[in-house]
Amino acid sequence: MKALMFGWEFPPHILGGLGTASYGLTKGMAMQPDMDITFVIPKPWGDEDQSFLKIIGSCNTPLVWKDVSPEKVRERFGKYMDPQDYYTLRDHIYSDFRYLNTNEFGTIEFSGRYPDNLLEEINNYSIVAGVIARSNNFDIIHSHDWLTYPAGLHAKTITGKPLVIHVHATDFDRSRGNVNPRVYAIEKDGMDNADHIITVSNLTRNIVIEKYHQDPKKVTTVHNAVEPLSPEIEAIQSKKGTKDKVITFLGRITMQKGPEYFVEAAARVLKKTDNVRFVMAGSGDMMNQMIRLAAQRNIADKFHFTGFLKGKQVYEMLKSSDVYVMPSVSEPFGISPLEAMQCGVPSIISKQSGCAEILTNAIKTDYWDIEYMADAMYSIITYPSMFEYLKEEGLKEVNEIKWEYAGQKVRKIYESVMK
């Protein structure tokens, strides 16, 4: 079976969990001998692992003028935009491609990130998807997250092949309910016109059904998994330069991730014991606010901000930690606790996370219950038997949560849709 997948990021160049999940799922699916995956991203960097799939860069795909006409822009994207924004986008495309005609070819540049003109890049990506769909042979289309839904719909319109969309998060998760109407419109259009919808948790499935008004029969949960540690990662040693215990938050420092609850819980732990340090690893629009909050709670001398970590740095941080905490307000899944448990680090996760549906040997708290969260942190660093139990049982549990199994579930969905 041949699948044409549209994604937005792919390791090693990732800015969040979307790229990690895309990599794990495609690698797990590739373990099926007859599975052939072509994975499209806006901008490859050249060092992606293509041993189990083929990667196509939209930035490297030649276009014919007719594919970037204002009519195509209006047809594919106009309904999501205010009239003035639409005309600005149309004029921008005209400006970029004014030298082209129907017999000449050109390419569109993409940032490969999440730029200020993200809606424009999403539209350009959907335009290129039409060219890619016409020039590749495949059985089914698979679009990962809202950024690629227009691309998947364009490919479906051109080829008539069935479309599966993969909801890794919704704007209800990212915005704490303060939903962007343009993003919501893109998400709902993708869901309405997809042949099937995959969600990464039952938490997300319920949001899709209730907030986007989708038929429950059309929505299937396939929980995420975790990649086995490579020998290189296994060999990483703790770099903790202190006898103090280390409790870590690792992720985007945004309102979705609940960083303020981590700081407040840390302040309560430090009232009970002094031999503990807290790390907030990551970056985001709330970082300066969290630095000020730590100072206001008089714990700045025990609080460390590392900035964004990637690759080996993530595992160096995890292996130097005694406790991992994910206090997310709304987390569709959350792969990072699984990665922490792989490293033998006991984890505390919010009940409002998708991974809480499948993890037994992690402590689960409501994100807002900072007293319970602080008690859990204190207990793990104070009682060795509790630490050892969570470490050993957590490792056993997470080693059985495999992308291969998730890939098999997705394959069954493909076969059902194609019937």
C-alpha positions in Angstrom: 0.0 0.0 0.0 1.2 3.5 -0.9 0.5 6.5 1.3 1.1 10.1 0.5 1.6 11.9 3.8 1.6 15.7 4.4 3.5 16.9 7.5 5.0 20.1 8.7 8.2 19.1 10.4 10.4 16.0 10.6 13.4 15.2 12.8 16.1 16.3 13.4 14.5 19.7 12.7 11.5 19.9 15.1 10.0 22.5 17.3 7.5 20.3 19.1 5.9 16.9 19.4 4.4 16.9 15.9 7.7 16.0 14.2 8.5 13.4 16.8 5.1 11.7 16.3 5.4 11.9 12.5 8.8 10.2 12.7 7.7 7.5 15.1 4.5 6.6 13.3 6.0 6.5 9.8 8.9 4.4 11.1 6.5 2.0 12.8 4.3 1.7 9.7 7.4 1.1 7.6 7.9 -2.2 9.5 5.0 -3.5 7.4 6.8 -5.0 4.3 4.3 -3.7 1.7 4.0 -0.2 3.2 5.4 2.6 1.0 5.3 6.1 2.4 6.0 9.4 0.7 6.3 12.1 3.3 5.9 15.8 2.2 7.2 18.7 4.3 7.5 22.4 3.4 11.3 22.5 3.6 13.7 19.5 4.1 17.2 20.3 5.4 18.9 17.4 3.8 19.8 15.4 7.0 16.5 13.7 7.6 16.5 9.9 7.9 15.0 8.6 4.6 15.9 4.9 5.2 12.2 3.9 5.7 10.4 6.5 3.6 10.8 9.1 0.8 10.8 12.8 1.7 9.6 15.4 -0.8 10.2 19.1 -0.1 7.5 21.5 -1.3 10.2 24.1 -1.7 11.8 21.9 -4.3 8.7 21.2 -6.3 8.4 23.1 -9.6 5.1 24.8 -10.2 3.1 25.8 -13.3 1.6 29.3 -13.3 -1.9 28.0 -13.4 -1.4 26.3 -10.0 -0.8 29.7 -8.3 -3.5 31.7 -10.0 -5.7 33.9 -7.9 -8.6 31.7 -8.7 -6.8 28.7 -7.1 -6.0 30.8 -4.0 -9.6 31.9 -3.7 -10.9 28.3 -4.2 -8.6 26.8 -1.7 -8.2 29.4 1.0 -10.4 32.5 0.6 -13.1 31.2 2.8 -10.7 31.2 5.8 -9.6 34.8 5.5 -10.9 38.3 5.8 -11.4 39.9 2.3 -8.5 42.3 2.9 -6.1 39.6 4.0 -7.1 37.5 1.1 -6.3 40.2 -1.4 -3.0 40.8 0.3 -2.2 37.2 -0.1 -3.3 37.1 -3.7 -1.1 40.2 -4.5 1.8 38.6 -2.7 1.6 35.5 -4.8 1.2 37.6 -8.0 4.3 39.5 -7.0 6.3 36.3 -6.3 5.3 34.6 -9.5 4.7 37.5 -12.0 7.6 36.3 -14.1 6.0 32.9 -14.7 3.7 31.8 -17.4 1.9 28.5 -18.3 5.0 27.1 -20.0 7.6 28.0 -17.4 8.3 26.5 -14.0 9.3 27.9 -10.6 9.3 27.0 -6.9 7.9 28.5 -3.7 10.1 29.3 -0.8 9.1 28.0 2.7 10.6 28.8 6.0 10.4 25.3 7.4 9.1 26.8 10.6 6.1 28.6 12.0 6.5 32.1 10.7 4.4 35.2 11.1 2.9 34.6 7.7 1.9 31.1 8.6 -1.5 31.2 6.9 0.2 32.2 3.7 2.7 29.3 3.9 -0.2 26.9 4.6 -1.9 28.1 1.5 1.2 27.9 -0.6 1.8 24.4 0.7 -1.7 23.4 -0.4 -1.0 24.7 -3.9 2.2 22.7 -4.2 0.3 19.6 -2.9 -1.7 19.6 -6.1 1.4 19.3 -8.2 2.8 16.6 -6.0 -0.4 14.6 -6.0 -0.5 14.7 -9.8 3.1 13.5 -10.1 3.0 10.6 -7.6 1.3 7.2 -7.5 -0.4 6.4 -4.2 -3.5 4.8 -2.7 -4.4 7.1 0.2 -3.7 10.6 1.5 -2.8 11.2 5.2 -2.5 14.8 6.5 -0.9 15.5 9.9 -2.4 18.3 11.9 -4.3 21.4 10.8 -1.4 23.0 8.9 -1.6 20.3 6.3 -5.4 19.8 6.0 -5.8 22.2 3.0 -2.9 20.3 1.3 -4.6 17.0 1.8 -8.0 18.3 0.6 -6.4 19.7 -2.5 -4.7 16.4 -3.2 -8.0 14.6 -2.7 -9.9 17.0 -5.0 -7.4 16.4 -7.8 -7.0 12.7 -7.5 -10.2 11.4 -5.9 -8.1 9.3 -3.5 -9.4 9.0 0.1 -8.1 11.3 2.8 -7.3 10.5 6.4 -6.5 13.4 8.7 -4.5 13.0 11.9 -5.5 15.4 14.7 -2.4 15.8 16.9 -4.0 18.8 18.6 -6.9 21.3 18.2 -7.0 25.0 18.7 -9.0 24.3 21.8 -5.9 22.7 23.3 -3.4 25.4 22.1 -5.5 28.4 23.1 -7.2 27.2 26.4 -10.5 27.7 24.7 -9.8 31.1 23.2 -10.1 29.7 19.7 -8.8 31.5 16.6 -11.8 31.5 14.1 -9.6 31.1 11.1 -7.7 28.1 12.5 -11.0 26.6 13.6 -12.4 27.0 10.1 -9.4 25.2 8.6 -9.6 22.4 11.1 -13.4 21.9 10.7 -13.1 22.0 6.9 -10.5 19.3 7.0 -12.6 17.2 9.4 -15.8 17.7 7.4 -14.3 16.6 4.1 -11.9 13.8 5.3 -12.9 10.2 4.9 -11.7 9.4 8.4 -10.2 11.2 11.4 -7.5 9.8 13.6 -7.0 11.4 17.0 -4.1 10.8 19.4 -6.3 10.3 22.5 -9.8 9.9 23.6 -9.5 13.3 25.1 -8.9 14.8 21.6 -11.6 12.5 20.1 -14.2 13.9 22.4 -13.2 17.5 21.4 -13.4 16.6 17.7 -16.9 15.1 18.2 -18.3 17.7 20.5 -16.6 20.9 19.3 -16.3 20.2 15.6 -19.6 18.2 15.3 -18.1 15.1 13.8 -19.8 11.7 13.5 -18.3 9.4 16.2 -18.2 6.6 13.7 -15.8 8.7 11.6 -13.3 9.3 14.5 -10.8 6.7 15.8 -8.2 7.0 18.5 -4.7 5.8 17.9 -2.5 6.6 20.9 1.0 7.8 20.3 4.0 5.7 21.3 7.8 6.2 21.9 10.9 5.3 19.9 13.3 2.8 21.6 16.4 4.4 22.8 19.3 4.1 20.5 22.7 2.8 21.8 24.0 6.4 21.5 21.2 7.7 23.7 21.5 4.8 26.1 25.2 5.7 26.6 24.4 9.2 27.8 25.3 9.7 31.4 23.8 12.1 33.9 25.5 15.5 34.0 24.0 16.6 37.3 26.7 18.6 39.0 25.0 18.8 42.4 23.8 16.4 45.2 20.5 18.2 45.2 17.5 16.4 43.6 16.5 17.8 40.2 12.8 18.2 39.2 12.3 19.1 35.5 9.7 20.6 33.3 10.6 20.1 29.6 8.4 21.6 26.8 7.1 24.7 25.2 6.7 27.5 27.8 3.2 28.4 26.7 -0.2 28.5 28.4 -1.2 25.1 27.1 1.6 23.5 29.0 0.7 25.0 32.4 4.2 26.3 33.3 2.9 28.6 36.1 1.5 25.5 38.0 5.0 24.0 37.9 6.5 27.2 39.4 3.8 27.4 42.1 4.3 23.8 43.1 8.1 24.3 43.2 7.7 27.1 45.7 5.6 24.8 48.0 8.2 22.0 47.8 11.0 24.4 48.7 9.1 25.3 51.9 9.6 21.7 53.0 13.2 21.0 51.8 16.1 23.0 50.6 18.1 20.3 48.8 16.2 20.3 45.5 16.5 22.3 42.3 14.0 23.0 39.5 14.6 23.2 35.8 12.3 24.7 33.2 13.8 23.5 29.9 12.3 25.0 26.7 11.2 28.3 25.2 8.0 30.0 24.5 6.0 33.2 24.9 5.6 32.8 28.7 9.3 32.3 29.5 9.9 35.9 30.8 6.7 35.7 32.8 7.9 32.5 34.4 11.3 34.0 35.2 9.5 36.9 37.0 7.2 34.5 38.8 10.1 32.5 40.1 11.6 35.8 41.4 8.4 36.8 43.0 8.2 33.5 44.9 11.8 34.0 46.1 13.0 30.7 44.5 15.1 32.1 41.6 18.3 30.8 43.2 16.8 27.3 43.0 15.2 27.7 39.5 17.1 27.2 36.2 16.0 28.1 32.7 17.9 26.3 30.0 16.2 27.5 26.8 15.2 25.2 23.9 16.8 21.8 24.0 16.9 19.3 21.1 18.3 15.9 20.2 20.9 14.6 22.7 20.4 17.6 24.9 16.9 16.5 25.8 18.2 13.1 27.0 21.1 14.7 28.9 18.5 16.8 30.8 16.2 13.8 31.4 19.0 11.6 32.6 20.1 14.3 35.0 16.7 14.6 36.5 15.1 12.8 39.5 11.5 13.7 38.6 9.8 14.8 35.4 6.6 16.9 35.6 4.1 17.7 32.8 1.4 20.0 34.2 -0.4 20.6 30.9 -3.7 22.3 30.9 -4.8 20.4 27.8 -2.4 17.9 26.3 -3.7 15.9 23.3 -1.1 13.2 24.1 2.3 14.2 25.5 5.2 12.0 24.4 7.8 13.5 26.8 6.7 11.6 29.9 7.2 8.4 28.0 10.7 9.6 27.1 11.4 10.4 30.7 10.2 7.0 31.9 12.5 5.4 29.3 15.4 7.1 31.1 14.2 5.8 34.4 12.8 9.1 35.6 9.5 8.9 37.6 6.9 11.2 36.0 4.0 13.3 37.3 1.5 14.1 34.6 -1.8 16.0 34.4 -5.0 14.1 34.2 -5.8 16.5 31.3 -3.3 14.7 29.1 -3.9 12.0 26.5 -1.0 9.9 27.8 -2.8 9.6 31.1 -5.2 7.3 29.3 -2.5 4.6 28.8 0.0 5.1 31.6 -0.4 3.3 34.9 2.9 3.9 36.6 3.0 7.6 36.6 1.4 9.9 39.2 -1.6 11.8 37.8 -2.8 15.1 39.1 -5.2 17.8 38.0 -3.1 20.5 36.4 -4.5 23.1 38.8 -4.0 21.1 42.0 -0.6 22.5 42.9 -0.8 21.2 46.5 -1.1 17.6 45.3 1.5 18.2 42.6 3.9 19.5 45.2 3.2 16.6 47.6 4.0 14.1 44.7 7.2 15.9 43.9 8.3 15.9 47.6 7.4 12.2 48.1 9.4 11.0 45.1 12.6 12.8 46.1 12.1 11.9 49.8 11.2 8.2 49.8 13.7 6.0 47.9 11.2 3.1 47.7 8.7 5.2 45.9 11.3 6.5 43.5 12.6 3.0 42.8 9.1 1.6 42.2 8.1 4.3 39.8 11.4 4.0 38.0 11.4 0.3 37.5 7.7 -0.3 36.8 7.5 2.8 34.6 10.4 1.5 32.5 8.7 -1.8 32.0 5.4 -0.2 31.0 6.8 2.3 28.5 8.9 -0.4 26.8 5.6 -2.0 25.7 4.2 1.1 24.1 5.5 0.8 20.5 5.0 2.7 17.3 4.8 -0.6 15.5 1.5 -1.3 17.2 0.2 2.2 16.4 1.2 1.7 12.8 -0.8 -1.5 12.6 -3.9 0.4 13.8 -3.5 3.1 11.2 -3.1 0.4 8.5 -6.5 -1.1 9.5 -8.1 2.4 9.2 -6.6 2.8 5.7 -8.0 -0.6 4.6 -11.4 0.3 6.1 -11.5 3.6 4.3 -10.4 2.2 1.0 -13.2 -0.4 1.1 
